[in-house]
Amino acid sequence: MSETKRQVYVHPAEGSVLASEADAVELIGELYPVRPDVLVIPVSRLDERFFTLSTRLAGEMLQKFVLYGLHVVILGDISEHVARSTALRDFVHESNEGRHVWFLADLPALEARLAAR
């Protein structure tokens, strides 16, 4: 059985905040020439509303990424957000059980997760 190497794109930690579905679509367009399999988005690049599920921002953005064939990793410490929201905690848990969206603490955690697949 041959090993498949995934192309991972780590979005820079510095820069404008992704704050809308349109921002997600713009990022997808920027990535088109690169065509990564995995998109890593640092927590610092996400609008605070992303972590309040009732705003629907997380769902809208993540749906766009997944529809365009990207596996999405939200990278960084979200413990404060999770501590404030049972819904977010459940969403993170369910996402991490799946294949398309993961919430991970750091790049070594991502490397381990990809190696396990």
C-alpha positions in Angstrom: 0.0 0.0 0.0 1.5 3.4 -1.0 1.6 6.3 1.4 -0.3 9.4 0.3 1.4 12.7 1.3 -1.0 15.5 1.9 -0.2 19.0 0.9 -0.7 21.3 3.9 -1.0 25.0 3.7 -0.5 26.9 7.0 -2.2 30.3 6.7 0.1 33.0 8.2 -0.7 33.9 11.8 -0.4 37.6 11.0 -2.8 39.4 8.8 -6.4 40.4 8.4 -9.0 38.5 10.4 -11.4 36.1 8.6 -14.7 37.6 9.5 -17.2 36.4 6.9 -18.2 33.8 4.4 -16.9 36.1 1.7 -13.5 36.1 3.5 -13.5 32.3 3.3 -14.3 32.4 -0.4 -11.5 34.9 -1.0 -9.0 32.7 0.8 -10.1 29.7 -1.3 -9.5 31.7 -4.4 -6.0 32.7 -3.2 -5.3 29.0 -2.5 -6.4 27.8 -5.9 -3.0 27.8 -7.5 -1.5 25.9 -4.5 -4.4 23.4 -4.2 -3.6 22.2 -0.7 -5.4 19.2 0.8 -5.3 20.7 4.3 -5.8 24.3 5.3 -4.5 25.3 8.7 -6.0 28.5 10.1 -4.4 29.9 13.2 -6.9 31.0 15.9 -5.5 34.5 15.7 -6.9 34.8 12.1 -10.5 34.1 13.1 -13.0 36.8 14.2 -14.2 36.3 17.8 -17.7 35.6 16.4 -16.4 32.4 14.9 -16.4 30.9 18.4 -20.1 31.9 19.2 -22.0 29.3 17.2 -25.2 31.2 17.3 -23.6 33.8 14.9 -23.4 30.9 12.3 -20.0 32.3 11.2 -18.2 29.1 11.9 -20.7 27.0 10.0 -20.8 29.2 7.0 -17.0 29.5 6.7 -16.3 25.8 7.4 -18.9 24.7 5.0 -17.3 26.7 2.2 -13.9 25.2 2.9 -15.2 21.7 3.0 -17.3 22.2 -0.2 -14.2 23.2 -2.0 -12.5 19.9 -0.9 -10.3 21.3 1.9 -9.7 19.6 5.2 -9.6 22.5 7.7 -7.6 22.7 10.9 -8.2 25.4 13.4 -4.9 25.7 15.1 -4.3 27.1 18.6 -5.6 27.3 22.1 -9.4 27.7 22.2 -9.8 26.6 25.8 -11.3 29.9 26.9 -13.9 29.7 24.2 -14.8 26.1 24.9 -15.0 26.8 28.7 -17.7 29.4 28.0 -19.8 27.3 25.6 -21.2 23.8 25.9 -22.3 24.0 22.3 -18.8 24.9 21.1 -17.3 22.2 23.2 -19.6 19.6 21.7 -19.0 21.0 18.2 -15.2 20.7 18.7 -15.5 17.2 20.0 -17.7 16.1 17.1 -15.4 17.8 14.5 -12.3 16.2 15.9 -14.0 12.8 15.6 -14.6 13.4 11.9 -12.5 13.8 8.8 -13.1 17.4 7.5 -12.6 19.8 10.4 -10.2 19.5 13.3 -9.4 21.8 16.2 -5.8 21.2 17.3 -3.5 22.9 19.7 -0.3 23.0 17.6 1.5 21.7 14.6 3.0 18.6 16.3 -0.6 17.6 17.1 -1.5 18.0 13.4 1.6 16.0 12.3 0.6 13.2 14.6 -3.0 13.3 13.4 -1.9 13.1 9.7 0.6 10.3 10.4 -2.2 8.3 12.0 -4.3 8.4 8.9 
